[in-house]
Amino acid sequence: MKRDFVQKRLSEYVWEENGQVLALLSIGDTADVDAPGAFEVWRIYIDPAARGGGIGTKLLSFAEKQAREQGYTDMLIWAFRGNISALTFYQKHGYRVDKEEYMGQPYETYGVRLSKKL
């Protein structure tokens, strides 16, 4: 993540309330070679104490708006297969599983790619 910030490869946003950062959103072009020209949500991280209050929905809507404004028609999001709450959240917002693969180092788990036409 530090490398992404230093290289400014992605657009980074934070959600702040009362001077406290509660969430991070990273968005930009996908690196998936089988989905050229897609826009990707690289990360949505929300403080566990702030979950369930609508921040994730607002950040996801913002990301989709940014993608549409930049001319993208396809949106991608990766989540760990074991992260059922994330998978459920994205599916609730119209994303569908289109790929699953082993992620290797440093994750050593399976990832699930979800996609949505904008």
C-alpha positions as CSV (number, residue, x, y, z in Angstrom):
1,M,0.0,0.0,0.0
2,K,2.8,2.4,0.8
3,R,4.2,1.9,-2.7
4,D,0.8,2.8,-4.2
5,F,0.8,6.0,-2.2
6,V,4.3,7.0,-3.1
7,Q,3.9,6.2,-6.8
8,K,0.5,7.8,-7.0
9,R,-0.7,5.0,-9.1
10,L,-4.3,5.2,-7.7
11,S,-6.6,7.9,-6.6
12,E,-6.8,7.8,-2.8
13,Y,-9.6,9.2,-0.7
14,V,-10.4,9.2,3.0
15,W,-13.7,9.5,4.9
16,E,-13.3,11.8,7.9
17,E,-15.7,12.6,10.6
18,N,-15.0,15.0,13.5
19,G,-11.3,15.0,12.7
20,Q,-11.0,11.2,12.7
21,V,-10.2,9.2,9.5
22,L,-12.7,6.3,9.4
23,A,-12.2,4.9,6.0
24,L,-9.9,4.7,3.0
25,L,-10.9,4.3,-0.7
26,S,-8.4,3.5,-3.5
27,I,-9.5,3.5,-7.1
28,G,-8.0,3.5,-10.6
29,D,-7.3,1.4,-13.7
30,T,-7.4,-2.3,-13.2
31,A,-4.2,-4.4,-13.7
32,D,-6.3,-7.4,-14.8
33,V,-5.1,-8.3,-18.3
34,D,-8.4,-10.1,-19.0
35,A,-10.4,-6.9,-18.3
36,P,-8.6,-4.1,-20.2
37,G,-10.1,-0.7,-19.8
38,A,-12.0,-1.6,-16.6
39,F,-12.0,0.7,-13.5
40,E,-11.2,-1.0,-10.2
41,V,-11.9,-0.4,-6.5
42,W,-8.6,-1.5,-5.2
43,R,-9.5,-1.1,-1.5
44,I,-12.3,0.1,0.7
45,Y,-11.1,-0.1,4.3
46,I,-13.5,1.0,7.1
47,D,-12.7,1.2,10.8
48,P,-14.6,-1.7,12.4
49,A,-16.3,0.7,14.8
50,A,-17.7,2.7,11.9
51,R,-19.1,-0.2,9.9
52,G,-22.8,-0.4,9.3
53,G,-23.3,3.3,9.1
54,G,-23.4,3.7,5.4
55,I,-19.8,4.8,4.7
56,G,-19.1,1.8,2.5
57,T,-22.2,2.5,0.4
58,K,-21.3,6.1,0.0
59,L,-17.7,5.3,-1.0
60,L,-18.7,2.7,-3.5
61,S,-21.2,5.1,-5.0
62,F,-18.5,7.8,-5.2
63,A,-16.1,5.3,-6.9
64,E,-18.8,4.4,-9.5
65,K,-19.5,8.1,-10.2
66,Q,-15.8,8.7,-10.7
67,A,-15.6,5.8,-13.1
68,R,-18.6,7.0,-15.1
69,E,-17.3,10.5,-15.3
70,Q,-14.0,9.2,-16.6
71,G,-15.8,7.2,-19.3
72,Y,-15.5,3.7,-17.9
73,T,-18.3,1.2,-18.4
74,D,-17.0,-1.7,-16.3
75,M,-16.2,-1.8,-12.6
76,L,-14.1,-4.5,-10.8
77,I,-13.6,-5.3,-7.1
78,W,-11.5,-8.1,-5.6
79,A,-12.3,-9.6,-2.2
80,F,-10.9,-12.5,-0.3
81,R,-13.1,-15.6,-0.7
82,G,-13.4,-15.8,3.1
83,N,-14.6,-12.2,3.5
84,I,-18.3,-13.1,3.4
85,S,-19.4,-9.6,4.6
86,A,-17.5,-7.9,1.8
87,L,-18.8,-10.3,-0.9
88,T,-22.4,-9.9,0.4
89,F,-22.0,-6.1,0.5
90,Y,-20.8,-5.9,-3.1
91,Q,-23.4,-8.3,-4.4
92,K,-26.1,-6.3,-2.6
93,H,-24.9,-3.3,-4.8
94,G,-25.2,-5.2,-8.1
95,Y,-21.8,-6.8,-8.4
96,R,-21.5,-10.4,-9.6
97,V,-18.8,-12.9,-9.2
98,D,-16.9,-13.4,-12.5
99,K,-13.6,-15.0,-11.4
100,E,-11.9,-16.8,-8.6
101,E,-8.2,-17.5,-8.3
102,Y,-5.5,-18.3,-5.8
103,M,-3.6,-15.1,-5.0
104,G,-0.3,-16.4,-3.8
105,Q,2.2,-14.4,-1.8
106,P,1.7,-12.5,0.4
107,Y,-2.0,-13.5,0.7
108,E,-1.9,-17.3,0.5
109,T,-5.7,-17.4,0.0
110,Y,-8.3,-17.3,-2.8
111,G,-9.6,-14.0,-4.2
112,V,-12.9,-13.4,-5.8
113,R,-13.4,-10.8,-8.5
114,L,-16.7,-9.1,-8.8
115,S,-17.8,-7.0,-11.7
116,K,-20.6,-4.6,-12.6
117,K,-21.6,-2.8,-15.8
118,L,-22.0,0.9,-15.1
